Amino acid sequence: MNLGMSEILIILLIALLLFGPRKLPELGRSLGQSIREFQRGAKNIREEFEKATDVKEFKEIKEELGKPLEEFKKPLEAREESKS
């Protein structure tokens, strides 16, 4: 959503009329702090997600699960070859 200069001016004018010149700076500060907190939280969530989905961990899990599966496959493959 891109706002042009005219849309921003209209929003500021409406805010000025609704809240008055004394409350407007206070509202701007609170909005800025809220946005910063939201960005910090989003960054933390993103970092946690990246840690949880680390490729190395998946490779290790695949290797751990792959060994027993390979051992299980060998007798089955040998049976199939003997039938042929």
PyMOL commands that set and color helices and strands:
alter all, ss='L'
color gray80, all
select helices_A, chain A and resi 5-52+55-83
alter helices_A, ss='H'
color red, helices_A
deselect
rebuild
show_as cartoon
